[in-house]
Amino acid sequence: MLIVGEAPGEDEELAGIGFVGRSGQYLFSTLKRAGMDRDGFRIANVCACRPPKNGLAKASYEDAAVEACSPILDAIIAEQRELCLKIGKTFVILALGRTASKRILGVPDNHPMMRANYQVYPHWVERYGCWCICAMHPSYLMRGNHKEAPVLQFAAQRAIEIASNGLTLDAPTYLLDPDPLTFKGWVQEYILLREIELLKLAQQGKILMHGSCYDNTLVVGFSNSGKTYQTYKSVAEGAKLVSEEYTIIHNGIASPYSNVMRTCFSAKTMEAANIKMNLRERLWLFASSIRAFFFPFMYEAVIWKTIPVTGATSQIKKIVYGSTGREIKDWKEFAILCENEFPFMSSEFLQAYAIATGYDLLGIQEKQRNL
């Protein structure tokens, strides 16, 4: 196993041997307590010569010094790797300190890995064909951080285990739940059931549209056109809520698709409608607003609320567009605005069913358009 430190100090410079000064004595006394002797390691440094005032990390010349000494360190690593291959051992480098760690791992100082907990974990270094385990430098431990010495001991023990026995990472089998085909089936089933429901309603002379109704007014429009705002603003002013989100129309009579509907509210809509929010809803609206600010084409600054309606019906006397309140009188414009989210699609299943049974699919579609 190869230990790579930062740079030689005064004692190392005089002796010509790495880690013989105070930090070296601390290092190997710490490892000896865990049953590891100095003789079991080869020692090298990122910087081959002693830097001014024993300082390398964060110095203005750090990168230049490391680059200048790279051929020396690379030669030592290559020699050690050949030795490990010859004796049938796994080549492992124990990198001590941040400078040595980023040099061996080949990452810059601002790399996300260096901001995370990168120590002790085995990192595969493709450049050298070896495993690298990083740990704190002994000089760091000597500066009042003795409590972290067991981490250094563990890192060295882990490195020795890998050098002796090798390391095979687990290859877990990932389960996609659901798998893409099943998920596609769920989507197709949902669409099919909606189409069947539309067909049933059409046979009864009814149509389902994405719109709301209050008093005798039907509110329609494209997505994000302010249907909910217009509806609840009017309700706050005294109007009666008949339906929300989905409305069934039969012979000019509007009725709710369900007595309880789930719809989304913006802060503007809730303020205009005088709808109170609890703490959880306020926090969720705040979070969704931040998300919508950074991803405006993907998310809306809204929260979802479940709203009960009266279940009553109402004769439609007026149709308006979204939050503008502009009255719609042209039936073609009305049809376009209402069919935007419930077009009469036809799935392969319905087409096959119509062919096999003689079901008049086209006739019912035409009836729906006429309605």
MOBEL-V951295 format. One record per backbone hydrogen bond with DSSP energy under -1.0 kcal/mol. NH is the residue of the N-H (numbers start at 1). CO is the residue of the C=O. Records with the same first field share a line. If there is no record, write none. Layout:
NH->CO ; CO
This chain:
2->92
3->42
4->94
5->44
13->9
14->10
15->11
16->12
25->21
26->22
27->23
28->24
29->25
30->26
31->27
32->28
33->29
35->32
36->31
40->37
41->38
42->1
44->3
46->5
47->6
54->51
55->52
59->56
62->59
65->61
66->62
67->63
68->64
69->65
73->69
74->70
75->71
76->72
77->73
78->74
79->75
80->76
81->77
82->78
83->79
84->80
85->81
86->82
87->83
89->84
90->163
93->131
94->2
95->133
96->4
97->135
101->97
102->98
103->99
104->100
105->101
106->102
107->102
111->108
114->111
118->116
120->134
123->132
125->130
129->125
130->125
131->91
132->123
133->93
135->95
140->137
141->137
142->138
145->141
148->145
149->146
151->148
152->148
153->149
154->150
155->151
156->152
157->153
158->154
159->155
160->156
161->157
162->158
163->159
164->160
165->161
166->162
183->179
184->180
185->181
186->182
187->183
188->184
189->185
190->186
191->187
192->188
193->189
194->190
195->191
196->192
197->193
198->194
199->195
200->196
201->197
202->198
203->199
204->200
205->202
206->201
207->249
209->247
211->209 ; 245
212->219
213->243
214->217
215->240
217->214
218->318
219->212
220->320
225->222
230->226
231->227
232->228
233->229
234->230
235->231
236->232
238->235
239->234
242->213
243->213
246->244
247->209
248->255
249->207
250->253
253->250
254->314
255->248
257->246
261->307
263->305
265->303
270->266
271->267
272->268
273->269
275->270
282->278
283->279
284->280
285->281
286->282
287->283
288->284
289->285
290->286
291->287
292->288
293->289
294->290
295->291
298->295
299->295
302->300
303->265
305->263
307->261
309->259
314->254
316->252
317->216
318->216
320->218
321->326
322->220
323->225
325->321
328->319
334->330
335->331
336->332
337->333
338->334
339->335
345->343
351->347
352->348
353->349
354->350
355->351
356->352
357->353
358->354
361->359
364->360
365->361
366->362
367->363
368->364
369->365
370->366
371->367
